[in-house]
Amino acid sequence: MSAEARLKELGLVLPALPKPVANYLPYRLAGNLLFLSGQGLRDAKGNALTGKLGAEISIDEGYRRARLVGLGLLAAMRGRARTTALTHSASPLRSPKSRCSVQRSSGHAA
């Protein structure tokens, strides 16, 4: 069973990915690891939902918010998978201009 079929079976609908509020990517592939960012919970107006569990928000509301964050993370992963399928590239987020190199220190003080 595919992930999409399982979500449908459970009656879960993934939200649309929000537009980034800054200059970042909502996901980044590094080797075989997928890193997600900017996936915090927001209300309909785009404001971050915050609060201390048990003091400012109820336990039930905490569960509801945690579920929404989890669905948002799954949506970001799905967005990454669709990007790969559309571009037919193993890593469409990598760019020849954004290379990084790491050099081992010689251990000598400068």
N, C-alpha and C positions, 0 to 999 in steps of 0.2 A: 504494500500500500504506500502510495506517495505521501509526502508531507502535506501537500495541498488537499488530498483526499481525506487524510486524517483530521485536518483542521475542519473540513466541511462536516465530517461525521460527528465531531464534537460540537458543532454549531458555533465555532469561533470564526470571527471575521477580523482579519488583520487591518489595522488602520493604514491610511496613506502616510508615506514618509513626510514629515514636516519639512518645510524649506529651511535650510540652515540660516541661523540668525547671525552668523559670523563666517569668516573665511575658513571653513573646514570641510572635510569629507565625512559623511555619516558612517562610512566604513572604509577599511583599508586592509588589503591582503598582503601579508608578509610571509612568504613561503607557503606553508599550509595552515597558517593561523589567520583568522579573521578578527580584526579589532573593530569594535563599534564605538562611536562617540556621539555626544550630543543627543542622547536618547532619553533624557529625563522627562518626567510627566508634566504636561502642560494642560491648562484648561482651554476652552473654546476660543478665548481671546489671545492665547499664546503665552499667558503668564504661568510661571513655574508654580506648581503646587507643592507647598511645603507644610510642615507641621510635625509636632512631636507626638508619636504614637502613644495613645493612652491619656495624653494631656490635652492636646489641641485637636486631634482627630481620633475617632473611635477605632477600635480593633477591626470592626467590619469595614470601615472606610479604608483602613490600612491594607486589608486584604484586597479590596477593590482596586486600590491604586497599584499595588504590587502586580496584580493580574494585568492591568493596563500597561505597565512598564514592560512586563514580559512579552505581551503581544506586540508592543512597539519594537522590541529587540528582534523578534521573529520577522517583523515586517522589514527591518533594516537588512536582515540576512537574505530575505527573499529579494529585496531590491538589488543586492549584490549579485545574487544568482541570475537575475534577469539581465543585469548589465553584462555579465559574462556571456549569456546566451545571445544577446543582441549583437555583441561585437565579435563573437567567435574568437576571443582572445583569452589566454590563460590568466592574464593580469591587466585588465584595461586601465587600472588606476595608476599604473607605473608609467613614468614618463622618462624619456632619455635625458631630459634636462634635470631631473631630480635624482641624481646619483649620490650615494653616500659611501664613503670609505672609512674604515677603522684601521688605525695603525697601532701596533703594539708599542708600548713605551719601552725604551731601552733601559729604564731603571736608573739612569744617571740624572742627577740634579742639574738643572739648567743654570 
